[in-house]
Amino acid sequence: MRYRRDDVVARAIEVLDAHGLDALSMRRLAGDLGVQPGALYHHFTNKDELLAAIADEILRRGRRPAEIMAWDAELQLLALGLRDAMRRHRDGAVLIARVHRADAEALERPLRSALERAGADDDLARVGARTLLRFVLSHEDDADADFALGSGLLLDGLRERLRAPR
């Protein structure tokens, strides 16, 4: 049986959820799909490319519909959406942090864009987005109330900075 790239990624997420990131290998995934490991290289040149595709799919599934809203409400929804996506899958946060360490800008971009629309200068938008992203990546296991309080503190600080005269 031939599998499409999307089928391979979907099955890889199931293996991730069942066995964890350390147990996810090209060989194990191929066995689960009933194909030779070499068949996976038709879709992915290496395991890192597969992991990137898995991380992207986890994030895509966690995105919330775009709405016109205040910048701070948008940041809050983006942070919650990322947290929800990571928590939905075993080792999701570890995988996303590992894959996007080299390209954190892709995860920061929507956060930064919301801050820029609010009037943040380049430095505040860059550092504010990075700080919020790092908070989400390192606090996904916090209790909901603790996460809400921590992200609220960050948003309060950003609101205050945006109100302050320059």
Secondary structure as UniProt FT lines:
FT   HELIX           5..19
FT   TURN            21..23
FT   HELIX           26..33
FT   HELIX           37..40
FT   TURN            41..43
FT   HELIX           47..62
FT   HELIX           71..87
FT   TURN            90..91
FT   HELIX           92..100
FT   TURN            102..103
FT   HELIX           104..117
FT   TURN            118..119
FT   HELIX           122..138
FT   TURN            140..141
FT   HELIX           144..163
//
